[in-house]
Amino acid sequence: MGSAPPWLWCFSSAVSETAAPARPLILASSSPRRADLLRQAGIPFTLRLAEVDETPRPGEEPGAIAERLARAKAAAPSGLPSPALLIAADTLVVVDGAVLGKPRDAADAMAMLRRLAGRAHEVITAVALRAVPEESVTCERTTSLVRFAPLSDRQIEWYVKTGEGADKAGAYALQGRGGLLVTAVEGSYTNVIGLPLDRLYPHLRRFGILP
């Protein structure tokens, strides 16, 4: 059995030393990547899906899009237990000021990866935390810089055929085979996956979920 990644050590240790959290944690997301990050860090939570219209507004800059959508996802669930802490997030891949969403098909994925190859792009995640019953909402964004290796069409075609990036913004997954395409990450690694645990940790301490 392999050892845990270094970025998990502090979270796993913290969870092992605490009793039941002061309030339950709820993840308002359909993203398996965000759920996996919390599970790997040993943080207990329940899932509540939040469906919102993710269409960007005219002239809206990427960071503002991410924050608006994260807040909307946090506000959507009703009938929550009290007390509770709900977290919602939105992650965007941005290159040259343009947002790359999930690819429509293999050709679109190829085009995205050609655009990312051999250069750097930003990954922006906004996280909204909704405290119940207070109904206070805290939202902040995290930006990481991801550098891709130069890629040939053959390499890109190979990766697209794996299907790994078909449902992911920017058409790649850092935590999977897509990590082979990346030469460096500046900033939060887990932010690129979809949930910046390093930025979330102080909030979980503040609400008594972690010590």
C-alpha positions in Angstrom: 0.0 0.0 0.0 1.5 3.4 -1.0 2.0 6.3 1.3 -0.2 9.4 1.2 0.8 12.4 -0.9 2.8 15.0 1.2 0.0 17.6 0.8 -2.4 15.2 2.7 -0.2 14.6 5.7 -1.2 17.7 7.7 -4.9 17.1 7.0 -4.9 13.4 7.9 -3.0 14.1 11.1 -5.4 16.9 12.0 -8.5 14.8 11.5 -7.1 11.9 13.5 -6.8 14.2 16.6 -10.3 15.6 16.5 -13.6 14.4 17.8 -16.9 14.8 15.9 -17.1 18.2 14.2 -19.0 21.0 15.8 -21.2 21.2 12.6 -21.4 18.8 9.7 -19.8 19.6 6.4 -21.8 19.5 3.2 -20.3 19.6 -0.3 -22.6 21.1 -2.9 -20.9 19.7 -6.0 -21.4 16.9 -8.5 -17.6 16.9 -9.1 -16.0 13.5 -8.1 -12.6 15.2 -8.0 -13.7 17.6 -5.2 -15.3 14.7 -3.3 -12.1 12.6 -3.7 -9.9 15.4 -2.3 -12.0 15.6 0.8 -12.1 11.9 1.3 -8.3 11.6 0.7 -7.8 14.3 3.3 -9.9 12.3 5.8 -12.5 15.1 6.1 -16.1 13.8 6.6 -18.9 15.3 4.5 -22.2 14.6 2.9 -23.2 15.5 -0.7 -25.9 17.8 -1.9 -26.0 18.5 -5.6 -26.5 22.1 -6.8 -27.6 22.8 -10.3 -27.1 26.4 -11.6 -26.9 28.0 -15.0 -23.2 28.4 -15.7 -23.5 30.6 -18.8 -21.0 33.5 -18.6 -22.4 37.0 -18.7 -21.3 39.4 -21.5 -18.0 41.1 -20.5 -17.7 39.1 -17.3 -14.0 38.5 -16.4 -13.0 34.9 -15.4 -12.5 35.5 -11.7 -15.9 37.2 -11.4 -17.6 34.2 -13.2 -16.1 31.7 -10.8 -17.1 33.7 -7.7 -20.7 34.3 -9.0 -21.2 30.6 -9.8 -19.7 29.4 -6.5 -22.1 31.7 -4.6 -25.0 30.5 -6.7 -24.1 26.9 -6.0 -23.9 27.6 -2.3 -27.3 29.3 -2.2 -29.1 26.6 -4.2 -29.6 23.8 -1.7 -32.5 24.1 0.7 -33.6 22.2 3.7 -30.1 21.9 5.2 -29.5 20.6 8.7 -28.7 23.2 11.3 -26.0 23.9 12.2 -24.0 23.0 9.1 -21.3 24.4 6.8 -21.9 24.0 3.1 -19.1 24.5 0.6 -19.5 25.1 -3.2 -16.8 25.8 -5.8 -16.3 26.6 -9.4 -13.1 26.1 -11.3 -12.1 27.7 -14.6 -9.1 27.2 -17.0 -8.1 30.5 -18.5 -5.6 31.1 -21.3 -5.1 34.5 -23.0 -8.1 35.8 -20.9 -10.4 33.2 -22.5 -12.2 30.5 -20.4 -11.8 26.9 -21.6 -14.8 24.9 -20.6 -15.4 21.1 -21.0 -14.6 20.0 -24.6 -17.6 19.3 -26.8 -16.0 16.4 -28.5 -12.6 14.9 -29.3 -11.8 17.6 -31.9 -12.6 20.3 -29.4 -10.3 18.6 -26.8 -7.5 18.4 -29.4 -7.9 22.1 -30.1 -7.8 23.0 -26.4 -4.6 21.0 -25.8 -2.9 22.5 -28.8 -3.7 25.9 -27.3 -2.2 24.9 -23.9 0.8 23.0 -25.2 4.2 24.5 -24.5 3.0 27.5 -22.4 1.4 28.5 -19.1 -2.2 29.0 -18.2 -4.2 29.9 -15.1 -6.6 27.8 -13.1 -9.0 29.8 -11.0 -11.2 28.2 -8.3 -13.7 30.2 -6.3 -14.9 28.6 -3.1 -18.1 29.8 -1.3 -18.8 28.7 2.3 -22.3 29.1 3.6 -22.8 28.8 7.3 -26.2 27.6 8.6 -28.3 28.8 10.5 -26.4 32.1 10.3 -26.8 32.2 6.5 -23.4 34.0 6.2 -21.5 33.4 3.0 -17.7 33.7 2.6 -16.2 33.5 -0.9 -12.7 33.7 -2.1 -10.8 32.7 -5.2 -7.4 31.0 -5.7 -5.3 31.1 -8.8 -2.6 28.6 -9.8 -0.3 28.8 -12.8 0.1 25.6 -14.8 2.9 25.1 -17.4 2.4 22.5 -20.1 5.2 20.7 -22.0 5.5 21.2 -25.7 3.2 18.5 -27.3 3.1 16.9 -30.7 -0.2 16.1 -32.4 0.5 12.5 -31.8 0.9 13.0 -28.0 -2.3 15.1 -27.9 -4.2 12.5 -29.9 -3.0 9.8 -27.5 -4.2 11.7 -24.5 -7.6 12.6 -26.0 -8.2 8.9 -26.8 -7.8 8.0 -23.1 -11.0 9.9 -22.6 -9.7 11.3 -19.3 -10.2 14.9 -20.1 -13.6 14.6 -21.8 -15.6 16.0 -18.8 -13.0 18.4 -17.5 -12.3 22.1 -18.1 -9.3 22.5 -20.4 -9.6 18.9 -21.5 -7.1 17.5 -19.0 -6.8 16.1 -15.5 -3.7 17.0 -13.5 -4.2 14.1 -11.1 -4.3 11.5 -13.8 -2.5 10.9 -17.1 -2.8 14.6 -17.7 0.0 15.1 -15.1 2.4 13.7 -17.8 1.7 16.8 -19.9 2.5 19.3 -17.1 6.0 20.5 -16.3 5.2 22.8 -13.3 2.4 24.1 -11.1 2.9 27.4 -9.3 0.5 27.8 -6.4 -2.0 25.4 -5.0 -1.8 21.9 -6.6 -5.3 20.9 -5.2 -6.7 24.1 -6.6 -6.0 22.8 -10.1 -7.9 19.6 -9.3 -10.9 21.7 -8.2 -10.7 22.5 -4.4 -7.7 24.4 -2.8 -7.4 22.5 0.4 -4.7 24.8 1.7 -7.1 27.7 1.5 -10.1 25.7 2.8 -8.2 24.5 5.9 -8.4 27.7 8.0 -12.1 28.0 7.4 -12.7 24.4 8.5 -10.7 25.2 11.7 -12.8 28.4 12.2 -16.0 26.5 12.1 -14.8 23.7 14.4 -14.7 21.0 11.7 -11.0 20.6 12.1 -8.8 21.5 15.1 
